[in-house]
Amino acid sequence: MKSLVCILAIALLGVAQVTFVSAQDTSKPAASATPAASAASTTTRPDVYHVYFTKAALGKGTQLADWLKTPDPNAPMPGHDLVLRHQEGDSWDYVVISHLGTKATVEAAGNPAPPDKRDLSDWHNDTFVNGPAWSDFARAMGIDGASKSKSSGSVYVVSVFRAAPGHRDQLEKMLGQAPRAQSGDKTAGNALMQHLEGSPWQFLTITRYNSWQDFATSDSNAVTQMSKNQGPWFELREHAAFHTDTLTDRIAP
């Protein structure tokens, strides 16, 4: 499946800088805080990932899942993948998040999907993002060597966000905050990623819970906060123009 990454003839070099250059309004002087924000993102999100959302063709859900789970020995970082399956939320069926290292190269020749795999998907989209070092990502997602066998029952919430004009920094700061212990949040791990090239959203988050029970407890506690007109639900709506949340389970690794 990772062969889908290599499609176009460009090299994503200096990817952390690309995001901020393309996002800034060059008609105005950069604010003094901008270089610091850029440097912070480069430090906290030093690696490049490929995010692949896809919808199975009619009747092909199992076959598509089997293909997505098959490791690609020619991938830049073999075995550095996370495959999640939709349960509730957006219209996609699967998301594959592949670690590519500190930079990525795509080529014009590409490496198309085998003929027998081309019709497994109804549609897909590709986005390059920057994110945490693989060791940190794997630990947060419960797929590192120490926890992989113990986290098979994990539940993941995959969310994408687009900031309201002028609120990008505030949204990023909010999304990067650790869960508040006093809120009763049972989060086991979080990953924040930022768009480099691809889809129209700017940030992607993946939140992991150890079990469906922990997810339900966190959701219940969040509703209690909302009844008091406080909590992340309200804060998000001060900074985000668009977002979606999708509840998933893990099918690989």
C-alpha positions, 0 to 999 in steps of 0.5 A: 500500500505504501507504493501510493506515497510515491506519485508526483515529481517533487521533493519535500525538502525542509518540510517543516519550513514549507508549512509556515512559508505557505501559510504566512501572508507575505504581504505583511511583515511577519510578527515577532513571534512567528520565528519562535512558533516555527522553531517550536514546531520543527522541534516538536514535530521533526518527522514527516508522515503520509496520511491516507484516508480511503473509502472502500468500494462497494463490497470490498471492505475486507479486501481493502483492509487486507491490502492496507495491512500488508507491509510494503518492504520498499517503504522508506520506514518499513513497519512504521505504519498505523492502520485505523478503521472507521466506527463512527464519524466521517465518511472514510472507512480507513486511515493509514498513517505512515512514517517517512523519516525527516523528509520525503521524496515523491517521483513522477514514475510512481509505483501504481497499485497492482491491477487487482487492487485498483478497484478496492477503493471508491476514493482516497486522499493523501496528505503529507504532515509533520509530526512527532519523532516515531518513537514518541508517536509509537509510544503515544499510539500504543504500538511500540514494542513495550505496549503493542501486545497490551493495547489491542483494545485501544480506541482512537479518535481521529480529528481534522481541523481548519482554523478560523482566519487569524486563529491558527496559532490559538488553535494549535496551542489548544490542540497541543495542550495536555488533557486536564486531569481534573476533567476526568479525561482518560486519554492514554496518548495524543499525537498532533500533526500539521499539514504540509501538502494535500487536504484543506485541513491544517491540523490532525490529532489522534487521541488514544484510549485504552478501552471503550470504557475509558472512552465512554467515561471521558465522553461522559465527563466532557458532557458534564463539563459542557452542562456548566458551559465550560471545557474544550468543546467551547474553547474549540469553537472560539478558534476552529472554522471546521473540524470532524471527529471519527471514532476508530479501532486499530487493525494494524499493527 
